[in-house]
Amino acid sequence: MSNSSSIPSDDANKSILLQQLSTQLPNYATILDLTSNEITKIAAASAWFDYLLNSQEVAQNYSHAIFSLKRILRDGPANTDITLPNAPALPTPPTSTPFSDIFGFVGPLITRIKKHPNYTEAIGKTLGIIAAIKPAIDTSTLQPLLTIDIQGGHPVISWKSNGTSALEIEADHGTGSFSLLTIRMSSGYQDNTPLPASGSASVWKYRTIYHIHDEQVGHWSQVLEVGVKGV
């Protein structure tokens, strides 16, 4: 792909780039000799990529809830109330027409824009097509610091990304062992695992580790414990 340095490596920042191009490119269509078809395709790419990312997150959360329920059915704890999670409601899809290999289209378009005689660094910053120089991350000391809140009886975990790509979260829902709960690109996650039976309580534990380019980096967080109660 041409000019790949302007294309972020992770989906979250790819989405941000598309949103910025979709919003700002119409303002420069004339001076950069962009066609109406190119502007329309960028808008469609942004809308559909964002829609699919959101749909993927909804589906993953539902999958994790089903996995947790399967584990309870298989391994207990005994006498736990079994409640099926609500089926996910996906976002409404865009009305525009999707097309494949959107970054195969965006990359060469960015290259052409940068070679245009009217292009300036100020335009590049406005469009978000100047690759930012990020300071190196010291992974030898990198460790997530978690905070927790309760909403509707369920734990909500928060953290800072500290320049990383994602956070891997493992949980122990009273079984005595940790297993993968989710991997999140955005900061914040509500654990919708079914709560204990009405009137009973349990201690849930969490530990996390950062990811960069789909690889674990740094150190596991300290184990965070929270009491949950059935309602």
C-alpha positions as a LaTeX table, in Angstrom:
\begin{tabular}{lrrr}
\hline
Residue & $x$ (\AA) & $y$ (\AA) & $z$ (\AA) \\
\hline
Met1 & 0.00 & 0.00 & 0.00 \\
Ser2 & 1.38 & 3.40 & $-0.95$ \\
Asn3 & 2.20 & 5.82 & 1.85 \\
Ser4 & 1.46 & 3.23 & 4.48 \\
Ser5 & 3.14 & 5.42 & 7.13 \\
Ser6 & 0.02 & 7.60 & 7.12 \\
Ile7 & $-2.28$ & 4.63 & 7.79 \\
Pro8 & $-2.48$ & 3.63 & 11.49 \\
Ser9 & $-1.80$ & 0.00 & 12.32 \\
Asp10 & $-4.80$ & $-0.53$ & 14.62 \\
Asp11 & $-8.51$ & $-0.45$ & 13.80 \\
Ala12 & $-9.44$ & 2.20 & 16.35 \\
Asn13 & $-7.07$ & 4.77 & 14.83 \\
Lys14 & $-7.93$ & 3.66 & 11.30 \\
Ser15 & $-11.52$ & 4.58 & 12.14 \\
Ile16 & $-10.41$ & 7.98 & 13.47 \\
Leu17 & $-8.47$ & 8.65 & 10.25 \\
Leu18 & $-11.48$ & 7.77 & 8.10 \\
Gln19 & $-13.75$ & 9.99 & 10.19 \\
Gln20 & $-11.34$ & 12.91 & 9.85 \\
Leu21 & $-11.00$ & 12.44 & 6.08 \\
Ser22 & $-14.77$ & 12.11 & 5.69 \\
Thr23 & $-15.33$ & 15.35 & 7.60 \\
Gln24 & $-12.49$ & 17.46 & 6.19 \\
Leu25 & $-11.89$ & 16.31 & 2.60 \\
Pro26 & $-15.01$ & 18.05 & 1.18 \\
Asn27 & $-13.45$ & 21.38 & 2.27 \\
Tyr28 & $-10.39$ & 20.70 & 0.07 \\
Ala29 & $-12.03$ & 18.93 & $-2.86$ \\
Thr30 & $-11.53$ & 21.85 & $-5.25$ \\
Ile31 & $-7.95$ & 22.85 & $-4.40$ \\
Leu32 & $-6.78$ & 19.23 & $-4.31$ \\
Asp33 & $-8.70$ & 18.18 & $-7.46$ \\
Leu34 & $-10.72$ & 15.48 & $-5.73$ \\
Thr35 & $-13.74$ & 14.02 & $-7.50$ \\
Ser36 & $-17.23$ & 13.77 & $-6.04$ \\
Asn37 & $-16.93$ & 9.98 & $-6.34$ \\
Glu38 & $-13.77$ & 9.99 & $-4.19$ \\
Ile39 & $-15.47$ & 12.13 & $-1.54$ \\
Thr40 & $-18.49$ & 9.80 & $-1.56$ \\
Lys41 & $-16.31$ & 6.69 & $-1.25$ \\
Ile42 & $-14.41$ & 8.13 & 1.72 \\
Ala43 & $-17.71$ & 8.91 & 3.47 \\
Ala44 & $-18.98$ & 5.39 & 2.80 \\
Ala45 & $-15.71$ & 3.83 & 3.97 \\
Ser46 & $-15.85$ & 5.77 & 7.23 \\
Ala47 & $-19.51$ & 4.96 & 7.91 \\
Trp48 & $-19.19$ & 1.25 & 7.17 \\
Phe49 & $-15.88$ & 0.72 & 8.98 \\
Asp50 & $-17.25$ & 2.41 & 12.10 \\
Tyr51 & $-20.48$ & 0.39 & 11.84 \\
Leu52 & $-18.64$ & $-2.92$ & 11.58 \\
Leu53 & $-16.30$ & $-2.07$ & 14.47 \\
Asn54 & $-19.29$ & $-1.27$ & 16.67 \\
Ser55 & $-21.10$ & $-4.43$ & 15.54 \\
Gln56 & $-17.99$ & $-6.51$ & 16.23 \\
Glu57 & $-17.82$ & $-5.13$ & 19.78 \\
Val58 & $-21.50$ & $-5.92$ & 20.41 \\
Ala59 & $-21.04$ & $-9.45$ & 19.07 \\
Gln60 & $-17.87$ & $-10.04$ & 21.10 \\
Asn61 & $-19.55$ & $-8.91$ & 24.33 \\
Tyr62 & $-22.43$ & $-11.31$ & 23.65 \\
Ser63 & $-19.99$ & $-14.11$ & 22.86 \\
His64 & $-18.14$ & $-13.52$ & 26.14 \\
Ala65 & $-21.45$ & $-13.58$ & 28.05 \\
Ile66 & $-22.39$ & $-16.91$ & 26.42 \\
Phe67 & $-18.93$ & $-18.30$ & 27.18 \\
Ser68 & $-19.25$ & $-17.31$ & 30.85 \\
Leu69 & $-22.69$ & $-18.91$ & 31.06 \\
Lys70 & $-21.39$ & $-22.10$ & 29.44 \\
Arg71 & $-18.60$ & $-22.24$ & 32.02 \\
Ile72 & $-21.10$ & $-21.88$ & 34.87 \\
Leu73 & $-23.28$ & $-24.63$ & 33.40 \\
Arg74 & $-20.26$ & $-26.89$ & 33.05 \\
Asp75 & $-18.29$ & $-26.14$ & 36.21 \\
Gly76 & $-20.54$ & $-24.26$ & 38.64 \\
Pro77 & $-20.61$ & $-22.82$ & 41.22 \\
Ala78 & $-23.51$ & $-25.06$ & 42.20 \\
Asn79 & $-26.97$ & $-23.58$ & 42.77 \\
Thr80 & $-26.23$ & $-20.59$ & 40.54 \\
Asp81 & $-29.24$ & $-19.04$ & 38.84 \\
Ile82 & $-28.98$ & $-19.41$ & 35.06 \\
Thr83 & $-30.12$ & $-16.36$ & 33.12 \\
Leu84 & $-29.62$ & $-16.10$ & 29.38 \\
Pro85 & $-28.05$ & $-12.82$ & 28.26 \\
Asn86 & $-30.19$ & $-10.61$ & 26.07 \\
Ala87 & $-29.62$ & $-11.15$ & 22.36 \\
Pro88 & $-27.50$ & $-8.30$ & 20.99 \\
Ala89 & $-29.12$ & $-5.46$ & 19.05 \\
Leu90 & $-26.71$ & $-4.50$ & 16.28 \\
Pro91 & $-26.42$ & $-0.86$ & 15.19 \\
Thr92 & $-28.37$ & 0.27 & 12.14 \\
Pro93 & $-26.19$ & $-0.17$ & 9.02 \\
Pro94 & $-25.33$ & 2.86 & 6.87 \\
Thr95 & $-27.42$ & 3.59 & 3.80 \\
Ser96 & $-24.34$ & 4.15 & 1.62 \\
Thr97 & $-22.84$ & 1.44 & $-0.57$ \\
Pro98 & $-19.90$ & $-0.47$ & 0.98 \\
Phe99 & $-16.82$ & $-1.53$ & $-0.99$ \\
Ser100 & $-13.90$ & $-3.81$ & $-0.20$ \\
Asp101 & $-10.21$ & $-2.98$ & 0.39 \\
Ile102 & $-10.96$ & 0.54 & 1.62 \\
Phe103 & $-7.38$ & 1.21 & 2.71 \\
Gly104 & $-6.15$ & 0.00 & $-0.67$ \\
Phe105 & $-8.17$ & 2.99 & $-1.92$ \\
Val106 & $-7.28$ & 5.42 & 0.89 \\
Gly107 & $-3.49$ & 4.84 & 0.76 \\
Pro108 & $-2.95$ & 5.86 & $-2.89$ \\
Leu109 & $-5.40$ & 8.75 & $-2.45$ \\
Ile110 & $-3.32$ & 10.11 & 0.44 \\
Thr111 & $-0.16$ & 9.75 & $-1.65$ \\
Arg112 & $-1.77$ & 11.72 & $-4.48$ \\
Ile113 & $-2.94$ & 14.44 & $-2.09$ \\
Lys114 & 0.56 & 14.85 & $-0.65$ \\
Lys115 & 2.04 & 15.20 & $-4.14$ \\
His116 & $-0.49$ & 17.84 & $-5.21$ \\
Pro117 & 1.07 & 21.31 & $-5.74$ \\
Asn118 & $-1.55$ & 22.90 & $-3.48$ \\
Tyr119 & $-0.87$ & 20.52 & $-0.60$ \\
Thr120 & 0.62 & 22.01 & 2.58 \\
Glu121 & 1.63 & 20.62 & 5.94 \\
Ala122 & $-1.28$ & 22.51 & 7.49 \\
Ile123 & $-3.70$ & 20.66 & 5.19 \\
Gly124 & $-2.02$ & 17.38 & 6.08 \\
Lys125 & $-2.53$ & 18.04 & 9.79 \\
Thr126 & $-6.16$ & 19.00 & 9.24 \\
Leu127 & $-6.78$ & 15.80 & 7.27 \\
Gly128 & $-4.87$ & 13.69 & 9.78 \\
Ile129 & $-2.55$ & 12.26 & 7.11 \\
Ile130 & 0.76 & 13.28 & 8.65 \\
Ala131 & 1.96 & 10.32 & 10.68 \\
Ala132 & 2.57 & 11.31 & 14.27 \\
Ile133 & 5.97 & 10.58 & 15.78 \\
Lys134 & 5.29 & 8.73 & 19.01 \\
Pro135 & 7.84 & 8.43 & 21.80 \\
Ala136 & 9.11 & 4.93 & 22.42 \\
Ile137 & 7.19 & 3.04 & 25.11 \\
Asp138 & 9.28 & 1.58 & 27.91 \\
Thr139 & 7.73 & $-1.87$ & 28.12 \\
Ser140 & 10.06 & $-2.86$ & 30.96 \\
Thr141 & 7.97 & $-0.80$ & 33.39 \\
Leu142 & 4.63 & $-0.90$ & 31.59 \\
Gln143 & 1.84 & $-2.15$ & 33.87 \\
Pro144 & $-1.91$ & $-1.37$ & 33.76 \\
Leu145 & $-3.41$ & 0.50 & 36.71 \\
Leu146 & $-7.07$ & $-0.44$ & 37.10 \\
Thr147 & $-9.99$ & 1.31 & 38.73 \\
Ile148 & $-13.40$ & $-0.23$ & 39.23 \\
Asp149 & $-16.99$ & 0.92 & 39.66 \\
Ile150 & $-20.32$ & $-0.89$ & 39.93 \\
Gln151 & $-23.23$ & $-0.24$ & 37.56 \\
Gly152 & $-26.40$ & $-2.29$ & 37.82 \\
Gly153 & $-24.57$ & $-4.72$ & 40.08 \\
His154 & $-21.88$ & $-5.39$ & 37.45 \\
Pro155 & $-18.21$ & $-4.35$ & 37.72 \\
Val156 & $-16.99$ & $-1.65$ & 35.32 \\
Ile157 & $-13.21$ & $-1.63$ & 34.82 \\
Ser158 & $-11.34$ & 1.47 & 33.64 \\
Trp159 & $-7.69$ & 2.12 & 32.71 \\
Lys160 & $-5.43$ & 4.38 & 30.65 \\
Ser161 & $-4.06$ & 3.08 & 27.36 \\
Asn162 & $-0.59$ & 4.66 & 27.85 \\
Gly163 & 0.08 & 4.52 & 24.12 \\
Thr164 & $-0.69$ & 0.80 & 23.76 \\
Ser165 & $-3.02$ & $-0.87$ & 21.26 \\
Ala166 & $-5.31$ & $-2.83$ & 23.57 \\
Leu167 & $-5.80$ & $-4.38$ & 27.00 \\
Glu168 & $-6.22$ & $-8.10$ & 27.68 \\
Ile169 & $-8.51$ & $-8.78$ & 30.65 \\
Glu170 & $-8.65$ & $-12.07$ & 32.53 \\
Ala171 & $-11.21$ & $-12.83$ & 35.22 \\
Asp172 & $-11.81$ & $-15.29$ & 37.99 \\
His173 & $-15.55$ & $-15.38$ & 38.69 \\
Gly174 & $-15.21$ & $-17.36$ & 41.89 \\
Thr175 & $-13.85$ & $-20.52$ & 40.24 \\
Gly176 & $-10.32$ & $-20.17$ & 41.59 \\
Ser177 & $-8.68$ & $-19.76$ & 38.18 \\
Phe178 & $-8.26$ & $-16.94$ & 35.65 \\
Ser179 & $-9.44$ & $-17.16$ & 32.04 \\
Leu180 & $-9.68$ & $-14.71$ & 29.16 \\
Leu181 & $-12.61$ & $-12.31$ & 29.51 \\
Thr182 & $-12.00$ & $-9.88$ & 26.65 \\
Ile183 & $-9.40$ & $-7.87$ & 24.73 \\
Arg184 & $-10.39$ & $-4.20$ & 24.47 \\
Met185 & $-9.10$ & $-1.41$ & 22.26 \\
Ser186 & $-11.14$ & 1.27 & 24.04 \\
Ser187 & $-10.64$ & 2.15 & 27.70 \\
Gly188 & $-13.46$ & 0.80 & 29.81 \\
Tyr189 & $-15.32$ & $-2.51$ & 30.10 \\
Gln190 & $-18.45$ & $-3.64$ & 31.93 \\
Asp191 & $-18.38$ & $-7.29$ & 32.95 \\
Asn192 & $-21.90$ & $-8.56$ & 32.23 \\
Thr193 & $-21.20$ & $-12.09$ & 33.43 \\
Pro194 & $-24.34$ & $-13.40$ & 35.22 \\
Leu195 & $-24.36$ & $-12.35$ & 38.88 \\
Pro196 & $-24.55$ & $-14.87$ & 41.76 \\
Ala197 & $-27.91$ & $-16.26$ & 42.81 \\
Ser198 & $-30.27$ & $-13.83$ & 44.51 \\
Gly199 & $-29.16$ & $-13.14$ & 48.07 \\
Ser200 & $-25.71$ & $-14.68$ & 47.66 \\
Ala201 & $-22.39$ & $-12.97$ & 47.09 \\
Ser202 & $-19.05$ & $-13.74$ & 45.48 \\
Val203 & $-15.63$ & $-12.15$ & 45.03 \\
Trp204 & $-14.61$ & $-11.63$ & 41.40 \\
Lys205 & $-10.96$ & $-11.03$ & 40.53 \\
Tyr206 & $-9.41$ & $-9.35$ & 37.51 \\
Arg207 & $-5.91$ & $-9.03$ & 36.08 \\
Thr208 & $-4.84$ & $-7.33$ & 32.86 \\
Ile209 & $-1.89$ & $-6.84$ & 30.55 \\
Tyr210 & $-1.28$ & $-4.41$ & 27.70 \\
His211 & $-1.02$ & $-5.36$ & 24.02 \\
Ile212 & 0.99 & $-3.68$ & 21.27 \\
His213 & 0.46 & $-5.04$ & 17.74 \\
Asp214 & $-1.46$ & $-8.04$ & 19.14 \\
Glu215 & 1.41 & $-9.05$ & 21.46 \\
Gln216 & 1.47 & $-8.93$ & 25.26 \\
Val217 & 3.86 & $-6.28$ & 26.59 \\
Gly218 & 4.98 & $-5.18$ & 30.03 \\
His219 & 3.73 & $-6.73$ & 33.23 \\
Trp220 & 0.41 & $-8.08$ & 34.44 \\
Ser221 & $-1.52$ & $-5.67$ & 36.62 \\
Gln222 & $-2.04$ & $-6.29$ & 40.28 \\
Val223 & $-5.08$ & $-8.49$ & 40.89 \\
Leu224 & $-8.17$ & $-6.36$ & 41.45 \\
Glu225 & $-10.91$ & $-7.87$ & 43.64 \\
Val226 & $-14.53$ & $-6.77$ & 43.84 \\
Gly227 & $-17.51$ & $-8.17$ & 45.70 \\
Val228 & $-20.66$ & $-8.82$ & 43.69 \\
Lys229 & $-24.09$ & $-9.79$ & 44.95 \\
Gly230 & $-27.10$ & $-11.43$ & 43.35 \\
Val231 & $-30.24$ & $-9.33$ & 43.16 \\
\hline
\end{tabular}
